[in-house]
Amino acid sequence: MRLLFCVTGLARCPYCDHTFPIKTVDQVIERIQSLPLGTVVEIRTPVVKIYGEDYPYLFAQLRSRGYRSLVIDGQRYDSGEAIQLDEQCKYTIEAVLDRLIVQEDMRASLEATLQNGMRIGEGFLSFELSHPLDALSPERLAQFYGDFACPDHHVAMRDLEPYYFSFNDPDSACKTCGGLGMVLQADPRLLVVNPRKSIRQGGLSNTFLSVKHPYKYTLLYSLARHYGFSLDMPFGDLPEKAKQVIFYGTAGEKIELLDPPDAPRRAAQVGQRIAYEG
């Protein structure tokens, strides 16, 4: 059955659901080498964060694999920068794998780039073309992408492998549940011990945020000062904005960790600026 899927399967653009034929690595190389000599080809691969990860972790993973240049919603970044993204929002993120100039003796380097990139982007690659002498007319570009990739997002896909359809294979299993069909997620309602008590009185579960723990209390105090809510107000009466920040984080915004005047001891992290993730 998996072999049948490989033979009959069609690729769909991950951005617009446009269908296009699946190509082997050799076919991709031949298509690129058909371009005029001197054409600059930037090869990218789409990347996404999975459940339980955050964007800094995703960027650190890309850096560890040697990919520093990113394109996020059309804007270029260095993965070593402090990129501020809202953890609750989705972005179009692409890792730049390589930037090549079409020439006659480029097959070996191009093949290595394609093979490595397809492991990151689950078989998807995108190609952005330019030419210093403007030798690429709109008609030539349309011909290149034609039956090869999505005409709008320039995404192509390599040939399918049988293991792509194995739910319990590490490389093809669902990135969110790992092939188990379920995920563990905290329910905010279960973290509230007593909504009639304030945070300082123990209204929240100690395993979540506790005023008795130096760092957790420092974090709570800093959140309260930054967003203007009180740790002495019953939790059920707090503004929804305050509850949203406590449970789901600061959406990438960094806050300074302040030293509470009544803290039993000073937390080592006081003075740092962090983005609280919830």
Backbone hydrogen bonds, N-H to C=O, Kabsch-Sander energy under -0.5 kcal/mol:
donor,donor_aa,acceptor,acceptor_aa,energy
5,F,1,M,-2.2
6,C,2,R,-1.9
7,V,3,L,-1.9
8,T,4,L,-2.5
9,G,5,F,-1.9
11,A,20,F,-1.4
13,C,18,H,-2.9
17,D,13,C,-2.0
20,F,11,A,-2.0
23,K,157,M,-2.6
28,V,24,T,-2.1
29,I,25,V,-2.4
30,E,26,D,-2.4
31,R,27,Q,-2.1
32,I,28,V,-2.2
33,Q,29,I,-2.6
34,S,30,E,-0.8
35,L,32,I,-1.6
38,G,102,V,-2.5
39,T,36,P,-1.8
40,V,130,S,-3.3
41,V,39,T,-0.6
41,V,100,L,-3.2
42,E,40,V,-0.6
42,E,128,E,-2.8
43,I,41,V,-0.6
43,I,98,D,-2.6
44,R,42,E,-0.5
44,R,126,S,-2.7
45,T,95,A,-1.8
47,V,93,I,-2.4
53,E,50,I,-2.2
58,L,54,D,-2.0
59,F,55,Y,-2.7
60,A,56,P,-2.1
61,Q,57,Y,-2.2
62,L,58,L,-1.9
63,R,59,F,-2.3
64,S,60,A,-2.2
65,R,61,Q,-0.9
65,R,62,L,-0.5
66,G,63,R,-1.7
67,Y,62,L,-2.5
68,R,66,G,-0.7
70,L,77,Y,-2.9
71,V,94,E,-2.6
72,I,75,Q,-3.1
73,D,71,V,-0.6
73,D,92,T,-2.8
75,Q,72,I,-2.0
77,Y,70,L,-3.0
79,S,68,R,-4.1
81,E,78,D,-2.3
83,I,81,E,-1.5
84,Q,82,A,-0.5
85,L,83,I,-0.8
87,E,85,L,-0.6
89,C,86,D,-1.7
93,I,47,V,-0.5
93,I,91,Y,-0.9
94,E,71,V,-2.2
95,A,45,T,-2.6
96,V,69,S,-2.7
97,L,43,I,-2.7
97,L,95,A,-0.7
98,D,43,I,-1.4
100,L,41,V,-2.8
102,V,39,T,-2.8
102,V,100,L,-0.5
106,M,103,Q,-0.7
110,L,106,M,-2.3
111,E,107,R,-2.7
112,A,108,A,-1.9
113,T,109,S,-2.0
114,L,110,L,-2.4
115,Q,111,E,-2.4
116,N,112,A,-2.1
117,G,113,T,-2.5
118,M,114,L,-2.1
119,R,115,Q,-0.6
119,R,116,N,-0.8
120,I,116,N,-0.7
120,I,117,G,-0.7
121,G,117,G,-2.1
123,G,118,M,-2.0
124,F,121,G,-2.0
125,L,156,A,-2.5
126,S,44,R,-2.8
127,F,154,H,-1.8
128,E,42,E,-2.3
130,S,40,V,-1.7
134,D,131,H,-1.9
137,S,135,A,-0.9
141,L,137,S,-2.4
142,A,138,P,-2.4
143,Q,139,E,-2.0
144,F,140,R,-2.0
145,Y,141,L,-2.5
146,G,142,A,-2.4
148,F,145,Y,-2.2
149,A,145,Y,-2.5
150,C,155,V,-2.4
154,H,150,C,-2.1
156,A,125,L,-3.7
158,R,123,G,-1.9
159,D,23,K,-0.6
164,Y,161,E,-1.8
165,F,162,P,-1.8
166,S,163,Y,-1.7
167,F,165,F,-0.7
169,D,166,S,-1.4
172,S,169,D,-1.3
173,A,169,D,-2.6
178,G,174,C,-2.2
180,L,177,C,-1.3
185,Q,183,V,-0.5
190,L,187,D,-1.7
191,L,187,D,-0.6
191,L,188,P,-1.2
192,V,188,P,-0.6
192,V,189,R,-0.6
193,V,191,L,-0.8
193,V,203,G,-1.7
194,N,203,G,-1.4
197,K,194,N,-1.8
199,I,233,M,-0.6
200,R,231,L,-2.4
202,G,199,I,-1.3
203,G,198,S,-2.4
205,S,191,L,-2.8
208,F,205,S,-1.6
209,L,205,S,-1.6
213,H,210,S,-0.7
217,Y,213,H,-3.1
218,T,214,P,-2.2
219,L,215,Y,-2.5
220,L,216,K,-2.6
221,Y,217,Y,-3.0
222,S,218,T,-2.3
223,L,219,L,-2.5
224,A,220,L,-2.6
225,R,221,Y,-2.3
226,H,222,S,-2.4
227,Y,223,L,-2.6
228,G,224,A,-1.0
229,F,224,A,-1.4
233,M,230,S,-0.6
235,F,197,K,-2.7
236,G,195,P,-2.9
237,D,234,P,-1.8
238,L,234,P,-0.5
238,L,235,F,-1.3
243,K,239,P,-1.9
244,Q,240,E,-2.6
245,V,241,K,-2.1
246,I,242,A,-2.3
247,F,243,K,-2.5
248,Y,244,Q,-2.8
249,G,245,V,-1.8
250,T,276,Y,-2.8
253,E,250,T,-1.9
255,I,274,I,-3.1
257,L,272,Q,-2.8
258,L,256,E,-0.6
263,A,260,P,-1.6
270,V,267,A,-1.5
271,G,257,L,-2.7
272,Q,269,Q,-2.2
274,I,255,I,-2.3
274,I,272,Q,-0.5
276,Y,253,E,-0.5
276,Y,274,I,-0.7
